[in-house]
Amino acid sequence: MNTPQKGAVRCIIFRDGKTWYGTALEFNITESADDPVIAMLNLQEAIQGYVESLKKIKGLHDFSSLNQKTEEEYEKMWQNLHSARPVPSPYEIYHYGVTKIPA
């Protein structure tokens, strides 16, 4: 379970058409750019800002904002990337992995 002090979020950087997207699955944050590196940097910045904002909320005891239900499309994409027999994706995947919540 993610908390403002510790945890991790699954991230995927992919291209749909000419646009690159970076998505943080458990936070339901998606950023876009013309370049995959910029999409990844934008996503990291958005994750950091999101967590910092939640840390500022006094008395935060409900961590549901850090543990959201993932959009079905992205969850399927993640499962396919980790499948023993992945199905070819219609999206070009630049990067995927787990990012630790910034301390």
N, CA, C and O atoms as a DFTB+ gen file, in Angstrom:
412 C
 N C O
     1  1       0.843      -1.186       0.000
     2  2       0.000       0.000       0.000
     3  2       0.883       1.242       0.000
     4  3       1.822       1.354       0.788
     5  1       0.574       2.151      -0.876
     6  2       1.317       3.408      -0.967
     7  2       0.873       4.370       0.123
     8  3      -0.309       4.467       0.455
     9  1       1.851       5.076       0.668
    10  2       1.603       6.176       1.602
    11  2       2.423       7.357       1.097
    12  3       3.259       7.177       0.211
    13  1       2.210       8.576       1.636
    14  2       3.033       9.711       1.186
    15  2       4.518       9.543       1.509
    16  3       5.353      10.243       0.936
    17  1       4.861       8.623       2.422
    18  2       6.250       8.431       2.803
    19  2       6.933       7.287       2.059
    20  3       8.158       7.282       1.940
    21  1       6.167       6.317       1.557
    22  2       6.792       5.183       0.881
    23  2       5.798       4.516      -0.064
    24  3       4.581       4.650       0.068
    25  1       6.360       3.805      -1.006
    26  2       5.529       3.086      -1.950
    27  2       6.122       3.147      -3.342
    28  3       7.253       3.590      -3.539
    29  1       5.331       2.693      -4.306
    30  2       5.787       2.665      -5.691
    31  2       4.585       2.745      -6.610
    32  3       3.468       2.393      -6.233
    33  1       4.833       3.213      -7.817
    34  2       3.771       3.350      -8.814
    35  2       4.284       2.782     -10.138
    36  3       5.428       3.020     -10.526
    37  1       3.434       2.040     -10.814
    38  2       3.796       1.483     -12.115
    39  2       3.631       2.566     -13.176
    40  3       2.648       3.307     -13.175
    41  1       4.606       2.649     -14.081
    42  2       4.602       3.676     -15.130
    43  2       4.840       3.040     -16.497
    44  3       5.600       2.082     -16.636
    45  1       4.172       3.597     -17.492
    46  2       4.376       3.169     -18.880
    47  2       4.513       4.425     -19.742
    48  3       3.737       5.371     -19.611
    49  1       5.507       4.415     -20.621
    50  2       5.691       5.480     -21.604
    51  2       5.433       4.844     -22.967
    52  3       6.123       3.902     -23.357
    53  1       4.440       5.359     -23.689
    54  2       4.078       4.748     -24.967
    55  2       3.638       5.812     -25.965
    56  3       3.314       6.943     -25.600
    57  1       3.637       5.412     -27.243
    58  2       3.232       6.327     -28.302
    59  2       1.932       5.849     -28.928
    60  3       1.750       4.669     -29.229
    61  1       1.040       6.806     -29.110
    62  2      -0.207       6.578     -29.829
    63  2      -0.250       7.640     -30.919
    64  3      -0.406       8.827     -30.629
    65  1      -0.113       7.219     -32.165
    66  2      -0.008       8.188     -33.265
    67  2       1.323       8.905     -33.170
    68  3       2.373       8.267     -33.088
    69  1       1.285      10.233     -33.181
    70  2       2.519      11.023     -33.092
    71  2       2.814      11.494     -31.667
    72  3       3.845      12.121     -31.424
    73  1       1.926      11.199     -30.738
    74  2       2.052      11.705     -29.372
    75  2       2.552      10.610     -28.432
    76  3       2.105       9.464     -28.488
    77  1       3.484      10.991     -27.573
    78  2       3.987      10.102     -26.524
    79  2       3.243      10.386     -25.230
    80  3       2.992      11.543     -24.893
    81  1       2.895       9.342     -24.513
    82  2       2.180       9.459     -23.248
    83  2       2.973       8.764     -22.146
    84  3       3.595       7.725     -22.368
    85  1       2.940       9.346     -20.977
    86  2       3.486       8.723     -19.784
    87  2       2.354       8.614     -18.789
    88  3       1.693       9.607     -18.486
    89  1       2.124       7.417     -18.277
    90  2       1.035       7.233     -17.328
    91  2       1.532       6.557     -16.059
    92  3       2.336       5.627     -16.110
    93  1       1.045       7.035     -14.925
    94  2       1.320       6.445     -13.617
    95  2       0.042       5.724     -13.200
    96  3      -0.947       6.361     -12.837
    97  1       0.067       4.412     -13.253
    98  2      -1.156       3.624     -13.144
    99  2      -1.916       3.829     -11.833
   100  3      -3.118       4.091     -11.865
   101  1      -1.256       3.718     -10.694
   102  2      -1.963       3.803      -9.407
   103  2      -2.432       5.216      -9.064
   104  3      -3.274       5.393      -8.183
   105  1      -1.892       6.222      -9.755
   106  2      -2.291       7.607      -9.492
   107  2      -3.260       8.130     -10.543
   108  3      -3.841       9.201     -10.368
   109  1      -3.441       7.389     -11.630
   110  2      -4.274       7.834     -12.750
   111  2      -3.836       9.205     -13.248
   112  3      -4.654      10.093     -13.487
   113  1      -2.516       9.352     -13.398
   114  2      -1.932      10.571     -13.952
   115  2      -1.386      10.212     -15.332
   116  3      -0.693       9.207     -15.488
   117  1      -1.696      11.026     -16.319
   118  2      -1.151      10.831     -17.659
   119  2      -0.654      12.167     -18.190
   120  3      -1.358      13.175     -18.128
   121  1       0.562      12.160     -18.712
   122  2       1.180      13.332     -19.313
   123  2       1.472      13.019     -20.775
   124  3       1.624      11.853     -21.140
   125  1       1.552      14.041     -21.606
   126  2       1.839      13.820     -23.025
   127  2       2.926      14.779     -23.497
   128  3       3.156      15.830     -22.900
   129  1       3.595      14.383     -24.599
   130  2       4.653      15.208     -25.190
   131  2       4.933      14.697     -26.597
   132  3       4.435      13.650     -27.009
   133  1       5.740      15.460     -27.320
   134  2       6.146      15.058     -28.667
   135  2       7.351      14.123     -28.653
   136  3       7.721      13.565     -29.685
   137  1       7.961      13.956     -27.486
   138  2       9.188      13.172     -27.344
   139  2       9.025      12.245     -26.131
   140  3       8.492      12.679     -25.109
   141  1       9.469      10.983     -26.214
   142  2       9.277      10.064     -25.088
   143  2      10.028      10.473     -23.824
   144  3       9.537      10.265     -22.714
   145  1      11.212      11.050     -23.987
   146  2      11.982      11.482     -22.815
   147  2      11.257      12.617     -22.101
   148  3      11.199      12.641     -20.872
   149  1      10.703      13.558     -22.866
   150  2       9.958      14.666     -22.265
   151  2       8.694      14.137     -21.581
   152  3       8.339      14.600     -20.497
   153  1       8.018      13.177     -22.203
   154  2       6.830      12.581     -21.575
   155  2       7.203      11.938     -20.246
   156  3       6.462      12.058     -19.270
   157  1       8.352      11.251     -20.200
   158  2       8.799      10.610     -18.969
   159  2       9.159      11.652     -17.912
   160  3       8.808      11.492     -16.743
   161  1       9.850      12.711     -18.309
   162  2      10.200      13.773     -17.357
   163  2       8.951      14.482     -16.835
   164  3       8.853      14.768     -15.642
   165  1       8.002      14.766     -17.721
   166  2       6.749      15.395     -17.306
   167  2       6.001      14.514     -16.308
   168  3       5.437      15.005     -15.330
   169  1       6.004      13.207     -16.568
   170  2       5.320      12.288     -15.666
   171  2       6.000      12.266     -14.298
   172  3       5.322      12.295     -13.271
   173  1       7.344      12.214     -14.277
   174  2       8.060      12.210     -12.987
   175  2       7.772      13.487     -12.193
   176  3       7.602      13.443     -10.975
   177  1       7.721      14.612     -12.886
   178  2       7.414      15.882     -12.238
   179  2       5.980      15.875     -11.692
   180  3       5.734      16.357     -10.586
   181  1       5.048      15.338     -12.457
   182  2       3.653      15.269     -12.021
   183  2       3.507      14.350     -10.801
   184  3       2.762      14.662      -9.873
   185  1       4.219      13.222     -10.807
   186  2       4.179      12.301      -9.664
   187  2       4.701      13.001      -8.421
   188  3       4.082      12.935      -7.358
   189  1       5.838      13.670      -8.552
   190  2       6.435      14.357      -7.410
   191  2       5.489      15.432      -6.866
   192  3       5.288      15.527      -5.655
   193  1       4.914      16.235      -7.750
   194  2       3.984      17.284      -7.321
   195  2       2.741      16.712      -6.668
   196  3       2.241      17.271      -5.692
   197  1       2.240      15.615      -7.188
   198  2       1.053      14.957      -6.637
   199  2       1.319      14.474      -5.212
   200  3       0.519      14.712      -4.307
   201  1       2.443      13.799      -5.026
   202  2       2.786      13.279      -3.696
   203  2       3.055      14.428      -2.723
   204  3       2.622      14.375      -1.572
   205  1       3.759      15.454      -3.169
   206  2       4.039      16.604      -2.300
   207  2       2.747      17.292      -1.873
   208  3       2.619      17.713      -0.723
   209  1       1.798      17.409      -2.781
   210  2       0.502      18.018      -2.441
   211  2      -0.220      17.205      -1.382
   212  3      -0.799      17.761      -0.449
   213  1      -0.182      15.884      -1.530
   214  2      -0.856      15.037      -0.541
   215  2      -0.177      15.110       0.821
   216  3      -0.843      15.009       1.852
   217  1       1.150      15.284       0.832
   218  2       1.873      15.403       2.097
   219  2       1.465      16.670       2.852
   220  3       1.514      16.705       4.082
   221  1       1.062      17.712       2.114
   222  2       0.683      18.976       2.737
   223  2      -0.695      18.936       3.384
   224  3      -1.024      19.780       4.217
   225  1      -1.493      17.955       2.998
   226  2      -2.830      17.840       3.589
   227  2      -2.682      17.291       4.995
   228  3      -2.265      16.148       5.185
   229  1      -3.019      18.098       5.963
   230  2      -2.872      17.687       7.360
   231  2      -3.917      16.632       7.701
   232  3      -5.070      16.711       7.276
   233  1      -3.489      15.658       8.468
   234  2      -4.414      14.623       8.915
   235  2      -4.798      13.636       7.820
   236  3      -5.853      13.007       7.894
   237  1      -3.957      13.496       6.813
   238  2      -4.259      12.553       5.735
   239  2      -4.137      11.123       6.268
   240  3      -3.039      10.648       6.557
   241  1      -5.279      10.450       6.392
   242  2      -5.285       9.069       6.869
   243  2      -5.831       8.125       5.811
   244  3      -5.685       6.907       5.922
   245  1      -6.450       8.676       4.803
   246  2      -7.011       7.875       3.719
   247  2      -6.051       7.944       2.550
   248  3      -5.882       9.000       1.940
   249  1      -5.420       6.824       2.235
   250  2      -4.414       6.794       1.185
   251  2      -4.991       6.361      -0.160
   252  3      -4.242       5.942      -1.043
   253  1      -6.302       6.456      -0.330
   254  2      -6.924       6.000      -1.577
   255  2      -6.434       6.803      -2.786
   256  3      -6.431       6.283      -3.902
   257  1      -6.025       8.047      -2.590
   258  2      -5.513       8.851      -3.705
   259  2      -4.203       8.303      -4.246
   260  3      -3.851       8.552      -5.399
   261  1      -3.482       7.560      -3.421
   262  2      -2.209       6.964      -3.831
   263  2      -2.363       5.514      -4.264
   264  3      -1.392       4.873      -4.666
   265  1      -3.577       5.001      -4.181
   266  2      -3.837       3.598      -4.493
   267  2      -5.135       3.480      -5.279
   268  3      -6.036       2.735      -4.893
   269  1      -5.225       4.203      -6.364
   270  2      -6.458       4.248      -7.142
   271  2      -6.611       3.008      -8.008
   272  3      -5.640       2.317      -8.317
   273  1      -7.849       2.745      -8.391
   274  2      -8.120       1.670      -9.339
   275  2      -7.586       2.130     -10.697
   276  3      -7.906       3.224     -11.162
   277  1      -6.785       1.299     -11.311
   278  2      -6.136       1.634     -12.577
   279  2      -7.131       1.598     -13.723
   280  3      -8.029       0.757     -13.760
   281  1      -6.958       2.521     -14.658
   282  2      -7.761       2.497     -15.876
   283  2      -7.571       1.140     -16.555
   284  3      -6.448       0.648     -16.670
   285  1      -8.662       0.550     -16.996
   286  2      -8.628      -0.798     -17.556
   287  2      -7.668      -0.920     -18.741
   288  3      -6.937      -1.904     -18.849
   289  1      -7.669       0.077     -19.628
   290  2      -6.791       0.037     -20.800
   291  2      -5.322      -0.055     -20.391
   292  3      -4.564      -0.823     -20.982
   293  1      -4.915       0.721     -19.384
   294  2      -3.526       0.722     -18.946
   295  2      -3.188      -0.554     -18.177
   296  3      -2.077      -1.072     -18.286
   297  1      -4.136      -1.052     -17.408
   298  2      -3.909      -2.300     -16.673
   299  2      -3.684      -3.452     -17.649
   300  3      -2.799      -4.281     -17.440
   301  1      -4.485      -3.504     -18.717
   302  2      -4.307      -4.538     -19.737
   303  2      -2.947      -4.398     -20.412
   304  3      -2.270      -5.391     -20.677
   305  1      -2.556      -3.155     -20.688
   306  2      -1.256      -2.910     -21.304
   307  2      -0.141      -3.426     -20.390
   308  3       0.786      -4.092     -20.852
   309  1      -0.233      -3.119     -19.095
   310  2       0.778      -3.554     -18.124
   311  2       0.825      -5.081     -18.052
   312  3       1.904      -5.672     -18.080
   313  1      -0.342      -5.716     -17.959
   314  2      -0.386      -7.175     -17.877
   315  2       0.218      -7.803     -19.128
   316  3       0.935      -8.799     -19.039
   317  1      -0.067      -7.227     -20.288
   318  2       0.480      -7.751     -21.538
   319  2       2.007      -7.635     -21.557
   320  3       2.689      -8.544     -22.029
   321  1       2.544      -6.524     -21.048
   322  2       3.988      -6.332     -21.019
   323  2       4.680      -7.357     -20.132
   324  3       5.848      -7.679     -20.349
   325  1       3.961      -7.874     -19.126
   326  2       4.534      -8.842     -18.187
   327  2       4.106     -10.279     -18.484
   328  3       4.410     -11.194     -17.718
   329  1       3.413     -10.469     -19.576
   330  2       2.935     -11.792     -19.944
   331  2       4.082     -12.647     -20.489
   332  3       5.010     -12.137     -21.117
   333  1       4.002     -13.942     -20.239
   334  2       4.991     -14.864     -20.800
   335  2       4.868     -14.923     -22.316
   336  3       5.839     -15.226     -23.009
   337  1       3.675     -14.635     -22.831
   338  2       3.425     -14.626     -24.273
   339  2       2.685     -13.338     -24.631
   340  3       1.484     -13.366     -24.898
   341  1       3.397     -12.207     -24.637
   342  2       2.724     -10.939     -24.913
   343  2       2.120     -10.884     -26.323
   344  3       2.683     -11.402     -27.287
   345  1       0.978     -10.248     -26.399
   346  2       0.305     -10.013     -27.673
   347  2       0.891      -8.723     -28.246
   348  3       1.072      -7.758     -27.503
   349  1       1.193      -8.678     -29.542
   350  2       1.720      -7.425     -30.115
   351  2       0.791      -6.248     -29.802
   352  3      -0.419      -6.320     -30.013
   353  1       1.378      -5.180     -29.300
   354  2       0.611      -4.003     -28.908
   355  2       0.455      -3.049     -30.078
   356  3       1.361      -2.925     -30.902
   357  1      -0.685      -2.376     -30.161
   358  2      -0.821      -1.352     -31.201
   359  2      -0.018      -0.090     -30.870
   360  3       0.097       0.813     -31.699
   361  1       0.540      -0.034     -29.648
   362  2       1.297       1.128     -29.210
   363  2       2.787       0.803     -29.190
   364  3       3.185      -0.319     -28.879
   365  1       3.596       1.793     -29.525
   366  2       5.039       1.646     -29.379
   367  2       5.369       1.951     -27.922
   368  3       5.063       3.037     -27.430
   369  1       5.985       1.008     -27.239
   370  2       6.344       1.183     -25.833
   371  2       7.787       1.659     -25.763
   372  3       8.685       1.015     -26.304
   373  1       8.009       2.781     -25.100
   374  2       9.354       3.327     -24.932
   375  2       9.979       2.801     -23.642
   376  3      11.157       2.447     -23.610
   377  1       9.177       2.756     -22.584
   378  2       9.687       2.360     -21.273
   379  2       8.516       1.937     -20.396
   380  3       7.407       2.452     -20.533
   381  1       8.772       1.002     -19.503
   382  2       7.798       0.685     -18.463
   383  2       8.570       0.171     -17.254
   384  3       9.645      -0.413     -17.396
   385  1       8.026       0.388     -16.085
   386  2       8.663      -0.060     -14.868
   387  2       7.979       0.529     -13.653
   388  3       6.902       1.117     -13.743
   389  1       8.623       0.357     -12.523
   390  2       8.085       0.810     -11.252
   391  2       8.934       1.958     -10.737
   392  3      10.160       1.859     -10.684
   393  1       8.281       3.045     -10.360
   394  2       8.948       4.221      -9.818
   395  2       8.617       4.330      -8.330
   396  3       7.455       4.245      -7.935
   397  1       9.650       4.519      -7.515
   398  2       9.413       4.691      -6.079
   399  2       8.809       6.055      -5.825
   400  3       9.116       7.021      -6.524
   401  1       7.945       6.132      -4.818
   402  2       7.368       7.411      -4.424
   403  2       8.478       8.269      -3.845
   404  3       9.211       7.822      -2.962
   405  1       8.613       9.516      -4.337
   406  2       9.700      10.376      -3.855
   407  2       9.543      10.681      -2.367
   408  3       8.450      10.987      -1.891
   409  1      10.649      10.593      -1.654
   410  2      10.629      10.837      -0.198
   411  2      10.614      12.310       0.110
   412  3      10.596      12.696       1.279
